[in-house]
């Protein structure tokens, strides 16, 4: 297993499956009311749920917050938008 070291901390704090705060976020790749895809220092993170709303993304600190009913949080091994498709949506 490959060890990953980062200078930027990456933490996930969820309160009652309704409020979510994440540090170490680089960018929001996409978002809808049922799915949010984030680029983090630890890889692509996919959040699925209902009535999801992005509250903030502090670009300098990498702090992200959102509300809604969170059903799942998962890291993708490979980005869904890798390759030529990613260039179209930039």
N, C-alpha and C positions, 0 to 999 in steps of 0.2 A: 504494500500500500504506500502510495506517495504522500509524504508529509508536506502540508501546505503551511507556509508562514506568511503572515501579512503584517505590515506596519499599522494598518488601519484596523481597529477592532470591528468585529462583526457579531452583533447580538440581536436576538429576537425576543421580544417581550410581548406576550399576549395576555390580555385581561378578559376573562369570561367569554372567550371566543368572539368578542365584539370590537375590541380596540387592539390594534397591533402597532408596535413600534419596532423599527429595525434600524440598526446602525450599519455602516459600511456599504451603503447603496450608492452605486455609481450613476445609474440612470433608470428611468421607467421605460421599458421597451414597448409595452402595450398595456391598455387597461380597458375593461368593460365592467358592467355591474356584476358579472359573474366570474371574472378572471383578471388577475393582474400579473404581469411578467416583469420582474426586476432584474437588472444586471447588478450583481454585488461583487465584493472583493473575493468571495468564495465561489462564484459561479452564478449561473442563471437560477433564479428562484421564482417558482410559480405558486401563486396564492389563488385558491378557488373558493367560491362561496356565493352568497346571495346579498344583493343590495350593497356591494362594495363601493366605497368612496375614498378617494385619495384626499387626505387632509393637507399634508405638506411633504416636500422633499427639499431639504436644505442642501444645496449643491456643494457648498464649501465643506460642511461637516459630514455629509452623507447620511444624515438622519432622515428617516422616512416614517410617516404615520398615516394610518387609515382606519376607517370604521366599517362595520358591516358584520354579517354572520359568516365567520371563517369555517369552511368545511375541511380544507386541506392545505398544507404547505409542503412543497417538495422542491428539491434541487434537481435540475436537469443535468444529465451528464454532458449532453451536447445541446447547443442552442437550437431552437426550432427555426430560427432565421439565419443559420449559418449558410455561407455560400452566396451565390448570385442573388437570391431572393432578398437577403439582408440589404444589399446595395440599393435595391429598388425602394425600400421603405425608410431610408435614412433621410 
